[in-house]
Amino acid sequence: MFFFKKNKGITKEELQALVEGLEQAYMDKDEEGLSKKFHPDKRGMSFLNHFQLMMTFQIYNIKSEILEFELLSMDATKAVFTYTRKHIHTCINPADEREEKRNQIISYYVEAVKENGSIWITRYSPYSTIYVDKKGDFLSGVDAVIPPGEEINSGIARFIPYFQLDSYVPATFHVYSNSQFIGYYPLGEYHRYEPSHTFTINYFDKIEASSVEKHTADYISQETLLTAQVLHQTDNSSIVETQLMNNNVLEHELVTSLLTKDGFYMIRFLYDKGEPIPPEEREKWKREMVTLIEKEHSS
């Protein structure tokens, strides 16, 4: 009689060991070791670009620290998780040291598979980057997220001071061909793929609808919304309050739409805790949004 050994499914410990090995290979400047962590069909991804790796390895020694690991889903052969690591770079040649943004905390969305007893990464996507100083501390304000060579839109920059953000940290910044996006997460959740609440400002060089009123009407007509109420409306602005169910979780959001001389902006506070925004907090965000609109209209 023959007994066949049952293949073991993926474990959380194996996934943690996978990223620990990946980061160790990076610190060891082991390009082959890095590649072996990825599925053979995925070794052409940009992260493994030979030229970029070699340039980095020739100039810097890198210290890596894994800060967070969160398992999102897992079955016998596939897993989805996030992890956050901090990289501190030190020039091999001290004379090459410069004041530049190269130290960062990056959070990754990762997919992995188990085939023939081996676990490989099949997706490796950064979703949050925060720049830090040589000590590993966050840079101040938007400097923490603005990549080298980029500049934050002037409208986004002037709108930020209207909001009380002491308990938040900028954690994402994206630049597209005709827009910019900045996102603030609660300080203790900067690494999370889906934080419990977020504050964001999105800039577009133009509005897609024929007017802000049409944009607002289209927005509140979405079939996915449980409730939608226009709290404020002018020719060039609106504040909308909405609730919807997302994966059986209630999301409550306040959204300001604002058309200005230099572009169109959407300023949002999303509360993703499965319950309505507490009344005092709701009033705070609404008050700050109204103040911003009134100031912008008077200038």
Backbone hydrogen bonds, N-H to C=O, Kabsch-Sander energy under -0.5 kcal/mol:
donor,donor_aa,acceptor,acceptor_aa,energy
4,F,2,F,-0.5
10,I,75,D,-0.6
10,I,76,A,-0.6
15,L,11,T,-1.7
16,Q,12,K,-2.5
17,A,13,E,-2.2
18,L,14,E,-1.9
19,V,15,L,-1.9
20,E,16,Q,-2.2
21,G,17,A,-2.4
22,L,18,L,-1.9
23,E,19,V,-2.6
24,Q,20,E,-2.1
25,A,21,G,-2.3
26,Y,22,L,-1.8
27,M,23,E,-2.3
28,D,24,Q,-2.3
29,K,26,Y,-1.0
30,D,25,A,-2.8
31,E,29,K,-1.0
34,L,30,D,-2.2
35,S,31,E,-2.4
36,K,32,E,-2.0
37,K,34,L,-1.6
38,F,35,S,-1.7
39,H,121,I,-2.7
42,K,39,H,-2.7
43,R,40,P,-0.7
45,M,42,K,-1.3
48,L,45,M,-1.8
49,N,46,S,-2.1
53,L,49,N,-2.4
54,M,50,H,-2.7
55,M,51,F,-2.3
56,T,52,Q,-2.3
57,F,53,L,-3.0
58,Q,54,M,-2.0
59,I,55,M,-1.4
60,Y,56,T,-2.8
61,N,90,T,-2.7
63,K,88,I,-2.6
64,S,62,I,-0.5
65,E,86,K,-2.1
67,L,65,E,-0.6
67,L,84,T,-3.1
68,E,84,T,-1.3
70,E,82,T,-2.9
72,L,70,E,-0.5
72,L,80,V,-2.4
73,S,80,V,-2.1
75,D,78,K,-2.7
79,A,112,A,-2.2
80,V,73,S,-2.8
81,F,110,V,-2.5
82,T,70,E,-2.8
83,Y,108,Y,-1.6
84,T,68,E,-2.3
85,R,106,I,-2.3
86,K,65,E,-3.0
87,H,104,Q,-2.6
88,I,63,K,-2.4
89,H,87,H,-0.5
90,T,61,N,-2.4
92,I,59,I,-2.9
96,D,93,N,-2.7
97,E,94,P,-1.5
100,E,98,R,-1.3
102,R,100,E,-1.4
104,Q,87,H,-1.3
105,I,130,I,-3.3
106,I,85,R,-2.2
106,I,104,Q,-0.5
107,S,128,S,-2.4
108,Y,83,Y,-2.9
109,Y,125,S,-3.2
110,V,81,F,-3.2
110,V,108,Y,-0.6
111,E,123,R,-1.8
112,A,79,A,-2.5
113,V,120,W,-2.4
114,K,77,T,-2.3
115,E,113,V,-0.5
115,E,118,S,-2.8
118,S,115,E,-2.3
120,W,113,V,-2.5
120,W,118,S,-0.5
121,I,37,K,-2.4
122,T,111,E,-3.0
123,R,111,E,-1.6
125,S,109,Y,-2.6
127,Y,107,S,-2.4
128,S,107,S,-1.1
129,T,171,A,-0.9
130,I,105,I,-2.6
131,Y,144,A,-3.7
132,V,103,N,-2.3
133,D,137,D,-2.6
136,G,133,D,-1.7
139,L,131,Y,-2.0
143,D,140,S,-1.2
144,A,141,G,-1.8
145,V,142,V,-2.1
146,I,142,V,-1.7
150,E,147,P,-2.1
157,A,153,N,-2.4
158,R,154,S,-2.0
159,F,155,G,-1.6
160,I,156,I,-1.6
162,Y,159,F,-1.7
163,F,160,I,-2.0
165,L,163,F,-0.8
168,Y,165,L,-1.8
169,V,185,Y,-2.7
171,A,183,G,-2.8
172,T,183,G,-1.5
174,H,181,F,-2.5
176,Y,179,S,-2.9
180,Q,203,Y,-1.5
181,F,174,H,-2.2
182,I,201,I,-2.0
183,G,172,T,-2.2
184,Y,199,F,-3.3
185,Y,169,V,-2.4
187,L,167,S,-2.3
189,E,186,P,-2.6
190,Y,187,L,-0.8
192,R,189,E,-1.8
198,T,270,L,-2.1
199,F,184,Y,-2.2
200,T,268,R,-2.3
201,I,182,I,-2.1
202,N,266,M,-2.6
203,Y,180,Q,-2.9
204,F,264,F,-2.8
205,D,178,N,-2.2
212,V,235,D,-0.7
215,H,211,S,-2.4
216,T,212,V,-2.8
217,A,213,E,-2.3
218,D,214,K,-2.5
219,Y,215,H,-2.1
220,I,216,T,-2.4
221,S,217,A,-0.8
222,Q,219,Y,-1.2
225,L,222,Q,-1.3
226,L,243,Q,-3.1
227,T,243,Q,-1.6
229,Q,241,E,-2.5
231,L,229,Q,-0.7
231,L,239,I,-2.7
232,H,239,I,-1.3
234,T,237,S,-3.0
238,S,257,S,-2.0
239,I,232,H,-2.1
240,V,255,V,-2.8
241,E,229,Q,-2.8
242,T,253,E,-2.5
243,Q,227,T,-2.0
244,L,251,E,-2.0
245,M,224,T,-0.6
246,N,244,L,-0.5
246,N,249,V,-2.9
249,V,246,N,-1.1
251,E,244,L,-3.1
252,H,271,Y,-2.5
253,E,242,T,-2.6
254,L,269,F,-2.2
255,V,240,V,-2.9
256,T,267,I,-3.3
257,S,238,S,-2.5
258,L,265,Y,-2.6
259,L,236,N,-3.0
260,T,258,L,-0.6
260,T,263,G,-3.1
263,G,260,T,-1.0
264,F,204,F,-2.9
265,Y,258,L,-2.7
266,M,202,N,-2.3
267,I,256,T,-2.7
268,R,200,T,-2.6
268,R,266,M,-0.5
269,F,254,L,-2.4
270,L,198,T,-2.5
271,Y,252,H,-3.3
271,Y,269,F,-0.5
272,D,196,S,-3.2
272,D,270,L,-0.7
274,G,250,L,-1.6
282,R,278,P,-2.8
283,E,279,P,-2.5
284,K,280,E,-1.9
285,W,281,E,-2.2
286,K,282,R,-2.5
287,R,283,E,-2.7
288,E,284,K,-2.3
289,M,285,W,-2.2
290,V,286,K,-2.5
291,T,287,R,-2.4
292,L,288,E,-2.0
293,I,289,M,-2.2
294,E,290,V,-2.9
295,K,291,T,-2.4
296,E,292,L,-2.5
297,H,293,I,-2.6
298,S,294,E,-1.5
299,S,295,K,-0.9
